[in-house]
Amino acid sequence: EDAELAEGVAAHAAAVLHNAAVFARSEARRQAAEALAEVGRLLSQTLDPETVGQRVAESVCRLLNARSAILYRITADGATLVGETSSGAAEFPWLVRLPSDAGIAGLALRDRRPVATSDLLADPRLHYAEDFRAQVAQNPYRALMGVPLIAQGRDLGVLAVCAHTGRRFSDDDVRLTQAFADQAALALENARLYGEASRQATRMRALADVERLL
């Protein structure tokens, strides 16, 4: 009788835990969907990529329970990644500007796909100078993920996420980050197209002025 009672309690506990896990997953998906919708609405209301980028970084950091997130924009010559917006506690503040082929961000940009590591110092794909390795060796936040920002076939930057050492980013984590990265890439591309259109309009007005003078 004791064994049967224990089995019954165990079965009930298992059902409760299963239901709790299902609810947690559903709640996480609901929050992610709401955050994506909010960024989408913001994207339709502004041409300022910094505003959209800040919301993207904040949403990714919160939904992934990450230490920090930073949005990099690639410079016109393609040589440098510049940190535009960030959220959370920046573990590596000196990396707000770095070569476009450096670290996890450079690897994601080169391969044009998401890249993640549970420890940047233990990943053979990543190469760092000895002074940098010494600086971060005692840092407890060395798990990184980089997702490229690509729009219309153009490389625009990288969305990078930092978490505690040993964390393995799941496929769901990667897909969620990619969804936000796509929103950020669209904001950057819209800003670029608007800038080009504005410059073209300025040239056309200048030509019209010259024509009137002639």
Disulfide bonds with the S-S distance in Angstrom:
none
